[in-house]
Amino acid sequence: MSEGADDDRGLFPRNVGEQLAAERARQQLELSDVAARTRIPLRHLEAIESGEREGLPALPYSAGFVKSYATMLGLDGQALSRAFRDEVGDAQRAHFEPEAYEPVDPNRIPSRLLAMIALGVALLLGMAYLLLRFEGDSSDLAKLAADTVQDNRPIPARPAAPAPVPAGPVAPTGPISVTATEDVWIKISERDSAMTYFMDVLVAGQSFTLPDNAVDPILRTGRPQSLNVLIGTTELPPVGKPDQLVRFYSLKRDVLVSIVMEAAAAAADPANATDGNVADTPDLPEAFRSTPSGSDPVGDRIGSVEPAPDAGRRREP
């Protein structure tokens, strides 16, 4: 009976991870091959196939991994991504187990006589407290009536409490990541070195997290409208105008944090808001006027943006 159940499980996988593993085995692929093609970390692929969701990131990213994995195998990535979301929701609902009701041990219930005695003592104590409280209140009231002198002087007005100072925006924290809303070619590299972190097509729903040891990373793409840059869960303003070539969009943490803080300040005070394009601002801060030799004077702030020669191409040469 057990062998038959195992055979049925191999023929009819019950969850998304088993379906992906079965199709990968049928195509004679290793997980390392899948990781190299999809840019998904190997540990996340293993967690998806084994069903160990504790090792996976947040559900939107995990569902994006499933979609990329399934698409690479030639399966319906959209359908398997939705099925994976349903499985995670069912698992979370099934995890709740209500606590069973246990009846009280009759031996631990006090006897009726003991309960009556306790009730009588409580009543006596309550009456004594009320009597003492009434006597004390009567003497205080008599003393207050004898010593009261009518005072017709106006009561001075209390000073108004100062208005609360609104709290300023909080700087976002967390890893810096780039998420694709549709398939788009990007390149992420160091500004002053040949170090390249990522240069390929970022599939829709897939994210690339910048390593912590990055010094001065920059982003290059021809379709900025297909990307979202995030610090943790905080989404930054658009990288650039649609179908405009972005060559030197800075991914340094302090630059991105300043963009978020200025955007929050502009939302709180629309009168001082700008269009967000530093290149259009005639009076730049001193920190953005002096740039290293050979670098874009505006690139350290938001990156250099220019029209892409081939905006409709999926992959940049």
C-alpha positions in Angstrom: 0.0 0.0 0.0 2.8 2.4 0.8 4.7 1.6 -2.4 1.5 2.3 -4.4 1.1 5.6 -2.6 4.7 6.5 -3.4 4.1 5.6 -7.1 1.0 7.8 -7.2 2.9 10.6 -5.7 5.6 10.4 -8.4 2.9 10.2 -11.2 0.7 12.9 -9.8 2.7 15.5 -7.7 0.6 17.1 -5.0 2.2 20.5 -4.8 4.0 23.1 -6.8 7.4 22.1 -5.6 6.9 18.5 -6.5 5.7 19.5 -10.0 8.8 21.6 -10.6 11.1 18.9 -9.3 9.4 16.2 -11.4 9.7 18.4 -14.6 13.3 19.2 -13.8 14.1 15.6 -13.4 12.3 14.7 -16.6 14.5 17.3 -18.4 17.6 15.9 -16.7 18.6 19.2 -15.2 20.4 19.9 -11.9 19.3 22.6 -9.5 22.6 24.3 -10.1 21.7 24.6 -13.8 18.3 26.2 -12.9 20.0 28.6 -10.5 22.5 29.7 -13.2 19.7 30.3 -15.8 17.2 32.0 -13.5 19.6 33.8 -11.1 17.6 32.4 -8.2 19.7 31.4 -5.2 20.2 27.7 -4.9 18.9 27.5 -1.3 15.6 29.1 -2.4 15.2 26.6 -5.2 15.8 23.7 -2.7 13.2 25.2 -0.3 10.6 25.5 -3.1 11.0 21.9 -4.2 11.1 20.5 -0.6 8.2 22.7 0.6 10.2 24.2 3.5 8.8 27.7 3.2 10.6 28.9 6.4 13.8 29.4 4.3 12.0 31.5 1.6 11.7 35.3 1.4 8.4 37.1 1.5 5.5 35.6 -0.5 5.6 38.1 -3.4 9.3 37.3 -4.0 8.8 33.6 -3.5 5.9 33.6 -6.0 8.1 35.4 -8.5 10.8 32.8 -8.1 8.2 30.0 -8.7 7.1 31.9 -11.9 10.6 32.3 -13.2 11.5 28.6 -12.4 8.3 27.3 -14.1 8.8 29.5 -17.2 12.3 28.3 -17.6 11.1 24.7 -17.6 8.5 25.5 -20.2 5.5 25.3 -17.8 2.7 27.8 -17.1 4.6 30.2 -14.7 1.5 32.3 -14.0 -0.7 29.4 -13.0 2.0 27.7 -10.8 2.7 31.1 -9.1 -1.0 31.4 -8.2 -1.1 27.8 -7.0 2.0 28.5 -4.8 0.2 31.5 -3.2 -2.8 29.3 -2.5 -0.7 26.6 -1.0 1.0 29.1 1.4 -2.4 30.5 2.4 -3.8 27.0 3.1 -0.7 26.1 5.1 -1.0 29.2 7.3 -4.7 28.5 7.9 -4.1 24.8 8.7 -1.4 25.8 11.2 -4.0 27.2 13.6 -5.1 24.6 16.1 -7.6 25.7 18.7 -6.9 24.7 22.3 -9.0 21.8 23.5 -11.3 22.5 26.4 -10.5 20.6 29.5 -13.3 20.2 32.2 -12.4 21.3 35.7 -11.4 18.6 38.1 -14.4 18.1 40.6 -11.9 17.4 43.4 -10.5 20.9 43.1 -13.9 22.7 43.4 -14.3 24.1 47.0 -17.2 22.8 49.0 -20.5 24.8 49.4 -19.9 25.5 53.1 -16.4 27.0 52.4 -17.9 29.1 49.6 -20.7 30.4 51.9 -18.1 31.3 54.6 -15.9 33.2 52.1 -19.0 35.1 50.8 -20.0 36.1 54.4 -16.5 37.4 55.2 -16.5 39.4 51.9 -19.8 41.0 52.8 -18.7 41.9 56.3 -15.5 43.5 55.0 -17.4 45.4 52.3 -19.9 46.8 54.9 -17.1 47.9 57.2 -15.3 49.7 54.4 -18.5 51.5 53.4 -19.1 52.6 57.0 -15.6 53.9 57.5 -15.7 55.7 54.1 -19.1 57.4 55.0 -17.9 58.7 58.3 -14.7 60.1 56.8 -16.6 61.8 53.9 -19.1 63.3 56.4 -16.4 64.9 58.6 -14.6 66.2 55.5 -17.7 67.8 54.1 -18.6 69.5 57.4 -15.1 70.9 57.7 -15.2 72.1 54.1 -18.6 73.8 54.7 -17.4 75.7 57.8 -14.2 76.9 56.2 -15.6 77.8 52.8 -15.4 81.6 51.9 -17.1 82.9 48.8 -14.6 84.1 46.2 -15.9 86.1 43.3 -12.5 86.7 41.6 -12.3 85.5 38.0 -10.4 82.3 37.4 -7.3 83.0 35.3 -7.3 81.2 32.0 -4.9 78.4 31.5 -2.2 78.9 28.9 -2.9 77.1 25.7 -0.8 73.9 25.2 1.8 74.2 22.5 0.9 72.6 19.2 2.5 69.2 18.7 5.5 69.3 16.4 4.9 66.9 13.5 7.5 64.1 13.4 9.8 64.1 10.4 10.0 61.2 7.9 11.9 58.1 9.1 14.9 57.0 7.0 14.1 53.6 5.4 16.2 50.5 6.3 16.7 47.1 4.8 18.5 45.6 1.8 18.6 47.5 -1.5 16.9 45.5 -4.3 15.8 46.0 -7.9 12.5 44.3 -8.9 11.2 43.9 -12.5 7.6 44.5 -13.3 8.2 43.1 -16.8 11.1 41.5 -18.6 13.9 44.1 -18.8 17.6 44.1 -19.5 19.7 45.7 -16.7 23.3 46.0 -15.7 24.5 46.7 -12.1 28.2 47.4 -11.6 30.7 49.4 -9.7 31.1 53.0 -11.0 35.0 53.1 -10.9 35.9 49.5 -11.4 35.1 46.5 -13.7 33.1 44.7 -11.0 29.7 43.7 -12.4 27.1 42.3 -10.0 24.3 41.5 -12.6 24.0 41.9 -16.4 21.1 40.0 -17.9 17.4 40.1 -18.5 15.6 40.5 -15.2 12.4 38.4 -15.6 9.1 40.0 -14.5 8.5 39.3 -10.8 12.2 38.6 -10.2 14.4 40.7 -7.9 18.1 41.2 -7.5 19.4 42.2 -4.1 22.5 44.3 -4.0 25.3 42.7 -1.9 26.3 44.5 1.4 29.9 45.0 0.3 29.0 47.1 -2.7 30.8 50.4 -2.6 29.4 52.7 -5.4 27.0 50.6 -7.5 25.3 52.1 -10.5 22.3 50.9 -12.6 22.1 50.9 -16.4 18.9 50.1 -18.4 16.9 51.3 -21.4 13.5 50.7 -19.9 13.3 52.4 -16.5 9.5 52.1 -16.4 9.9 48.3 -16.0 11.9 48.6 -12.7 11.2 49.3 -9.1 14.1 50.2 -6.7 13.4 49.4 -3.1 15.1 49.9 0.3 13.6 47.1 2.4 9.9 47.5 1.6 10.1 51.3 0.8 9.7 51.9 -3.0 11.7 54.8 -4.5 10.4 57.2 -7.1 10.7 56.1 -10.8 14.3 55.5 -12.0 13.7 57.6 -15.1 11.3 58.6 -17.9 9.8 55.7 -19.9 12.0 54.3 -22.7 14.9 56.6 -21.7 18.4 55.2 -21.4 19.6 55.3 -17.8 23.4 54.9 -17.6 24.6 56.0 -14.1 21.7 55.6 -11.7 23.4 55.5 -8.3 22.4 52.7 -6.0 24.5 53.9 -3.0 22.5 53.7 0.2 23.0 57.3 1.3 21.9 58.6 -2.1 18.8 56.5 -2.2 17.9 57.4 1.4 18.2 61.1 0.5 15.9 60.6 -2.4 13.3 58.9 -0.2 13.5 61.6 2.5 13.2 64.4 -0.1 10.2 62.7 -1.7 8.5 62.4 1.8 9.3 66.1 2.6 7.9 67.2 -0.8 4.7 65.2 -0.2 4.3 66.8 3.2 4.9 70.3 1.8 3.7 70.4 -1.9 4.6 74.1 -2.2 8.3 73.3 -2.1 8.0 70.1 -4.1 10.1 69.8 -7.3 9.8 67.4 -10.3 12.5 65.2 -8.7 15.0 65.8 -11.6 18.2 67.2 -10.1 19.4 68.1 -13.6 16.6 70.7 -13.9 17.5 72.4 -10.6 19.9 75.4 -11.2 21.2 75.7 -7.7 22.6 72.2 -6.7 23.9 71.6 -3.2 27.6 71.8 -2.8 27.8 68.0 -2.2 26.5 67.4 -5.8 28.5 70.2 -7.5 32.0 68.6 -6.8 32.2 65.2 -8.4 35.2 62.9 -9.1 36.9 63.3 -12.5 35.3 61.3 -15.2 31.9 60.9 -13.4 28.6 62.3 -14.3 27.9 65.5 -12.3 24.3 64.4 -11.8 25.0 60.6 -11.8 25.9 60.5 -8.1 22.4 61.8 -7.4 19.8 60.2 -9.7 21.9 58.8 -12.6 22.3 60.1 -16.2 19.2 59.7 -18.3 19.1 60.0 -22.1 16.9 58.7 -24.9 17.6 55.0 -25.7 18.5 54.4 -29.4 16.5 51.1 -29.4 13.9 51.5 -26.7 11.8 48.6 -27.9 14.6 46.0 -27.7 14.4 43.5 -24.8 18.2 43.0 -24.6 20.8 45.8 -24.7 23.9 45.0 -26.8 
